[in-house]
Amino acid sequence: YLFGQQLKAYHTWTDSVLTCFEILMGVFDFQALARLNTLFAFFWFWSFLILVFLVLLNMLLAIIMDTYSTVKSRSLEAVTLWGQGRTMIRRHRETKLGMRVSLQAVLRIMRSGWLPETITPEELVQ
């Protein structure tokens, strides 16, 4: 209604929507708007671009925040880096003291072809 009576690109609702989409894609004739009314053209053009930019930025932030909340909810169950470090040190100490069998020893036994029906920890230690 602002430019619809003077410009064909804004004459109908569908033409206006198509023209606004073209403006978003970078195809626009600002001079045609400015010839009609420079102040209205400047105000409409920049308010349209800023409003659309804010809406698109809001959608991007919504996507990022949704992904962040999904990742954060999964990370609450995860073991921390310090917890992993403690576990590694404890396992290393237990292996050195003979309280734990190293994975290399288990693999060596499995590769040797010894596969009984049930394997107990005591058998693996021997």
N, C-alpha and C positions, 0 to 999 in steps of 0.2 A: 504494500500500500504506500510505502514511502517513495518508491521509484517505479511502481507498476504501471502507472498511467503514461509515463514518458518512455520507458525502456521495455522492449519486447522480452528481454531476458528475465524480467520480474513481473510480467503481465499476468500470468496464472500462478496458482500455488505450485504446481508441478514444475513449471519453468523456474520458479524461485528456488525450489529445493535443489534442482539440477545445477543452477548457477552457484548456489552456496557450496555444493559439493565440488564444483570446478574451482572455486576460490580456495578450498582446502587443498586441492591438488596443485595450486599455483598458477592456474589459468584464469586470469581476470582482467577486466578492462576498467581500471580505476578512473581513467580519464573520462569515460562516458558518465560515470557517477558524478565526478567532480564538475563536469559541465552543467549538470542540473542544479546542484547545490553543494558547494564545496564543504560547508560546515557539516551538513547531514551526511555527506559521503564519507568524510573523515571519521566522524563519530560512529556511524554504522559499521564501516569497514573494520576499524580497530576494536570496537566492542565485540563484533562477531568473532574476530580472530582470537581475542583474549578469552572470551567465553568458551569457545571451542577448545582452545589450548588447555584451559583449566579443567574442562570435562575430560579430555583425553588424558591429562596428567593424573586426574583423580582415578580414572579406570586403571592406569598403569600402577599407581600406588596400591589400589585394591588388590590387583593381581599379585604384586610383590608381598603385601602383608598377608595374604591368604597362604602363599607358599611359605613365608617365614613362620607363620603359626603352625603349619603342618610339620615343618622340619623341627621346630622347637618342641612340639608335643612328642615327636619321636625321640628327641635327644634326652628327654627327662629319664628315659629308661636305659640309656646308654651308659657304659662305664666311662668314667673320666680318664684323662690322660694320666693323672697321678695314680688312679686305681689300677690302670694297666701296668704302670711302672712297678708298683708294689707287688702285683701278681707275678710279673716276670722275675723280680728279685727273689721272691719267696720260692718260686719254682726252681730257680737256679741253685739257691741254697739247699733246698730239699734234695735235688739231684746230686749235689756234691756230698751231702751227708749220707747218701744211700737210701733215703726215705722215698725217693721217687725214681722211676725208671725214665731215662731219656727217650725221646722220640726216635733217635737213631737206633737205640737198642731194640725198640719195638719193631721198627722197620726191618732190622737185620734178622730178627726171629721170624717175622712174617715172610720174608723173602727166602728163608732157608727151607720153606715148605712145611714147617711144623704148624699144623692147624687143627688142634683137637676140637672136640665139640664145645667144651667150656674152657675158658682160659681164666684163671684166677690171678689176682695181683701177685700172690706168692710165687706162682710158677714163672711169671714174667721177671721177677727179681732174680730168680736163680738163673 
